């Protein structure tokens, strides 16, 4: 049996990058998966692929994690598909670079809406039912930049630091409910988001990392499996850092 046999998971931002790698490894470990993503075609293709490969129920919803109506409708549909949700992975995110003096309010707001508000809205959708079941796993995605900071990424660093604070505060609220909440804080990982950043920024960043390379999505997904499994039940409010030594904490 896989480590997640019999469990159901929703992964936001699950159609590409780290989210896709998590969906694929979760499926390999026995989970049924709902993919909530802004790119509906990719989410549908991945759900179909996993359904065919693993012969289990897989579902998708084309939605925006920052919009209450979209989140409510999407999670209602996914709950109907599976009957319950045991694991939530808040992995949806966006990325861009702009110095604060040049940053429009709309850019600032969108960054916080996707990362912070999205994590809040999606967590609200599953928390009560997890408490009732006395078992649940909430896995949030922050970044090493929440600790380290970076020029031209004040909005991103602020949003990611907020997710760490959200995780720790919620851990205290959950207490002995049987529901855990933890945070994964990757360094630079080879994803479409990373590749969209300016080449100069990418080369400078790579030179700063002790391992002199960016991470792979396959190196992040196993940590999500650990936190989602029974074996990860004593992790609570934790920040799991994987960054090639770029920031050691």
C-alpha positions as CSV (number, residue, x, y, z in Angstrom):
1,X,0.0,0.0,0.0
2,X,1.1,3.6,-0.7
3,X,1.5,6.1,2.1
4,X,-1.6,7.9,1.0
5,X,-3.8,4.9,0.2
6,X,-7.5,5.8,0.7
7,X,-6.9,9.5,1.1
8,X,-8.3,12.3,-1.1
9,X,-6.3,15.5,-1.8
10,X,-6.9,18.8,-3.4
11,X,-3.8,20.5,-4.9
12,X,-4.2,24.2,-5.9
13,X,-1.9,25.2,-8.7
14,X,-1.7,21.5,-9.4
15,X,-1.5,21.6,-13.2
16,X,2.2,22.6,-13.5
17,X,5.5,22.9,-11.7
18,X,5.7,21.8,-8.1
19,X,2.0,21.3,-7.9
20,X,2.0,18.9,-10.8
21,X,4.9,16.9,-9.3
22,X,2.9,16.6,-6.0
23,X,-0.2,15.4,-7.8
24,X,1.8,12.8,-9.6
25,X,3.6,11.5,-6.5
26,X,0.4,11.6,-4.4
27,X,-1.3,9.5,-7.1
28,X,1.6,7.0,-7.1
29,X,1.2,6.8,-3.3
30,X,-2.4,5.9,-3.5
31,X,-4.4,9.2,-3.3
32,X,-7.3,10.4,-5.3
33,X,-6.7,14.0,-6.4
34,X,-8.6,17.1,-7.2
35,X,-6.6,19.6,-9.2
36,X,-7.7,23.2,-8.7
37,X,-5.9,25.4,-11.2
38,X,-6.4,28.6,-13.3
39,X,-5.3,26.8,-16.4
40,X,-8.3,24.5,-16.9
41,X,-7.0,22.6,-20.0
42,X,-3.8,21.6,-18.3
43,X,-5.7,20.5,-15.2
44,X,-8.1,18.4,-17.2
45,X,-5.3,16.8,-19.1
46,X,-3.4,15.9,-15.9
47,X,-6.5,14.6,-14.2
48,X,-7.2,12.4,-17.2
49,X,-3.7,11.1,-17.4
50,X,-3.6,10.2,-13.7
51,X,-7.1,8.6,-13.9
52,X,-6.0,6.4,-16.8
53,X,-2.6,5.5,-15.2
54,X,-3.8,4.7,-11.6
55,X,-7.4,3.6,-12.2
56,X,-8.7,5.9,-9.5
57,X,-11.0,8.9,-9.3
58,X,-9.3,12.1,-10.3
59,X,-11.0,15.5,-10.8
60,X,-10.2,19.1,-11.7
61,X,-11.7,22.5,-11.4
62,X,-10.8,25.6,-13.5
63,X,-10.8,28.4,-10.9
64,X,-9.0,31.3,-9.2
65,X,-8.0,30.8,-5.6
66,X,-8.2,34.5,-4.9
67,X,-11.9,34.7,-5.6
68,X,-14.4,33.5,-3.0
69,X,-17.1,32.5,-5.5
70,X,-14.7,30.5,-7.5
71,X,-13.2,28.7,-4.5
72,X,-16.6,28.0,-3.0
73,X,-18.0,26.5,-6.3
74,X,-14.8,24.6,-7.0
75,X,-14.5,23.0,-3.6
76,X,-18.2,22.1,-3.6
77,X,-17.7,20.3,-6.9
78,X,-14.5,18.5,-5.7
79,X,-16.2,17.5,-2.4
80,X,-19.1,16.0,-4.5
81,X,-16.6,14.1,-6.6
82,X,-14.8,12.5,-3.6
83,X,-17.3,12.7,-0.7
84,X,-14.6,14.3,1.5
85,X,-11.2,16.0,1.4
86,X,-8.4,14.7,3.6
87,X,-5.5,16.7,2.4
88,X,-5.2,20.2,1.1
89,X,-2.0,21.5,-0.6
90,X,-2.0,25.3,-1.1
91,X,0.5,25.5,-4.0
92,X,-1.1,28.1,-6.3
93,X,1.2,31.1,-6.9
94,X,2.4,33.8,-9.2
95,X,5.8,35.5,-9.6
96,X,7.2,38.7,-11.0
97,X,9.9,41.2,-10.3
98,X,9.5,45.0,-9.8
99,X,11.2,47.5,-7.5
100,X,8.9,49.0,-4.9
101,X,9.2,52.6,-6.3
102,X,7.8,51.3,-9.6
103,X,5.2,48.9,-8.2
104,X,1.5,49.6,-9.0
105,X,-1.0,48.9,-6.2
106,X,-2.7,46.4,-8.5
107,X,0.5,44.4,-8.7
108,X,0.9,44.4,-5.0
109,X,-2.7,43.5,-4.4
110,X,-2.7,40.6,-6.9
111,X,0.4,39.0,-5.3
112,X,-1.2,39.1,-1.8
113,X,-4.6,37.9,-3.2
114,X,-3.2,34.8,-4.9
115,X,-0.8,33.7,-2.1
116,X,-2.3,34.9,1.1
117,X,-6.0,35.3,0.4
118,X,-6.0,32.1,-1.7
119,X,-4.4,30.1,1.2
120,X,-7.0,31.6,3.6
121,X,-10.0,30.9,1.3
122,X,-9.1,27.3,0.4
123,X,-8.2,26.4,4.0
124,X,-11.6,27.7,5.1
125,X,-13.3,25.3,2.7
126,X,-11.8,22.1,4.3
127,X,-11.1,23.0,7.9
128,X,-14.5,22.2,9.5
129,X,-14.9,18.9,7.8
130,X,-11.4,17.9,8.7
131,X,-12.1,18.8,12.4
132,X,-15.2,16.7,12.3
133,X,-13.3,13.7,10.9
134,X,-10.5,14.3,13.5
135,X,-7.9,13.9,10.7
136,X,-6.6,16.2,8.1
137,X,-3.5,17.6,6.5
138,X,-3.0,21.2,5.3
139,X,0.2,21.9,3.5
140,X,1.0,25.5,2.6
141,X,3.7,26.7,0.2
142,X,5.9,29.7,1.2
143,X,9.4,30.4,0.1
144,X,12.9,30.8,1.4
145,X,12.6,34.4,0.4
146,X,10.1,34.8,3.3
147,X,13.2,34.5,5.5
148,X,15.9,36.0,3.2
149,X,14.2,38.7,1.2
150,X,15.2,39.7,-2.3
151,X,15.4,43.0,-4.3
152,X,12.5,43.7,-6.7
153,X,10.4,41.1,-4.9
154,X,9.1,43.0,-1.8
155,X,5.5,42.0,-2.7
156,X,6.4,38.3,-3.1
157,X,8.5,38.1,0.0
158,X,5.7,39.8,2.0
159,X,3.1,37.4,0.8
160,X,5.3,34.4,1.5
161,X,6.2,35.6,5.0
162,X,2.4,36.0,5.7
163,X,1.9,32.3,4.8
164,X,4.4,31.3,7.4
165,X,2.6,33.4,10.0
166,X,-0.7,32.0,8.9
167,X,0.6,28.4,9.2
168,X,2.0,28.9,12.7
169,X,-1.0,30.7,14.1
170,X,-3.4,28.1,12.7
171,X,-1.3,25.3,14.2
172,X,-2.1,26.7,17.6
173,X,-5.8,26.9,16.8
174,X,-5.9,23.3,15.6
175,X,-4.4,21.9,18.8
176,X,-5.3,18.3,19.3
177,X,-8.0,18.3,16.6
178,X,-6.2,15.6,14.5
179,X,-5.6,18.2,11.8
180,X,-2.0,19.3,11.1
181,X,-0.8,22.4,9.2
182,X,2.7,22.9,8.0
183,X,4.6,24.9,5.4
184,X,7.2,24.1,2.7
185,X,9.6,26.8,1.8
186,X,11.5,25.9,-1.4
187,X,14.4,27.9,-2.8
188,X,14.6,28.4,-6.5
189,X,13.1,25.4,-8.3
190,X,12.9,24.7,-12.0
191,X,9.3,25.7,-12.8
192,X,7.6,27.8,-15.4
193,X,7.3,30.6,-12.8
194,X,11.1,30.6,-12.2
195,X,11.9,30.4,-15.9
196,X,9.7,33.5,-16.5
197,X,12.1,35.7,-14.4
198,X,14.8,37.8,-16.1
199,X,17.8,35.8,-17.2
200,X,20.2,38.2,-15.3
201,X,18.3,37.5,-12.1
202,X,18.4,33.8,-12.7
203,X,22.1,33.7,-13.3
204,X,22.9,35.8,-10.3
205,X,20.7,33.7,-8.1
206,X,22.3,30.4,-9.3
207,X,25.8,31.8,-8.5
208,X,24.7,32.5,-4.9
209,X,23.5,28.9,-4.2
210,X,26.2,26.6,-2.6
211,X,25.0,23.7,-4.8
212,X,25.3,26.0,-7.9
213,X,22.0,24.8,-9.3
214,X,18.3,25.2,-9.0
215,X,16.2,22.5,-7.4
216,X,13.9,20.1,-9.3
217,X,10.2,19.6,-8.6
218,X,10.9,15.9,-7.9
219,X,13.0,17.1,-4.9
220,X,10.1,19.0,-3.4
221,X,7.2,16.6,-3.8
222,X,8.5,13.9,-1.3
223,X,8.3,16.4,1.5
224,X,4.7,17.0,0.7
225,X,4.1,13.2,0.8
226,X,5.7,13.0,4.3
227,X,3.6,15.9,5.7
228,X,0.4,14.4,4.1
229,X,0.9,10.9,5.5
230,X,0.3,9.3,8.9
231,X,4.1,9.3,9.3
232,X,4.1,13.1,9.3
233,X,1.6,13.4,12.1
234,X,4.0,15.0,14.6
235,X,4.9,17.9,12.3
236,X,2.9,20.9,13.4
237,X,3.5,24.5,12.4
238,X,6.8,23.4,10.8
239,X,8.7,25.2,8.1
240,X,10.4,22.7,5.8
241,X,13.3,24.4,4.0
242,X,14.9,23.0,0.8
243,X,17.0,25.5,-1.0
244,X,20.4,24.0,-1.9
245,X,22.0,25.8,1.1
246,X,21.0,29.3,-0.3
247,X,19.5,30.2,3.1
248,X,20.4,28.0,6.1
249,X,18.0,28.2,9.0
